[in-house]
Amino acid sequence: MLNLKENKTKKWTGTYRGVTFEINNWDYEYNGDIKENWTYYLILYLDRIPEENKPNSYWLKSKKYNGRVIYDYYKHPIINDIDFHCGCTWYSKERGFDGEGKVIKIGCDYAHYWDVGQYYNLNYVTTDVQHTIDKFLEHVPGYKYWCCGNGKLYDLSEGIVKNDRFYSKEYFGDKLDEFKTEIDGTKEETTNS
């Protein structure tokens, strides 16, 4: 007989200041009571990290421990210093095999001993996510933005962010101001002298 279980995890994704994130929420049983757990993760594309910030240092070497693969993420100076809720507790390699661009997922959870009985909600966790991303960008201020128009990487100064999406000046060229007006839904008034 096939044993199926429904995954009832709620998941939110988005970007903030060019950094992709994921938030999860689900219920679990603790001492006969149903409790709620939250996690959040930053999804970091290593090709967006400038060379001066050593992007390959984020691609950690694995170790075998009791038949499992583990990573010493707590030894990485930036991962260890970007203020996750009670510290980083998750590291995984999401992409980067067979020549594909390297992507890692780092994050934390709210299921520590001191979290039991605490109430968290999406607004609280979202505030933590923003704080963590702000701290990451203090260490890596030149993290590149991905252009939704042409798929290339740019500094923030090389384009605009509209509706949480980045568009490069290169993609729009001299039509960038026209695009800004179209997205904003406003028209700039001009006067002839």
Summary of the structure (lengths in Angstrom):
residues: 193
radius of gyration: 20.5
end to end distance: 81.8
largest distance: 81.8
contacts: 481
relative contact order: 0.15
helix: 29%
strand: 34%
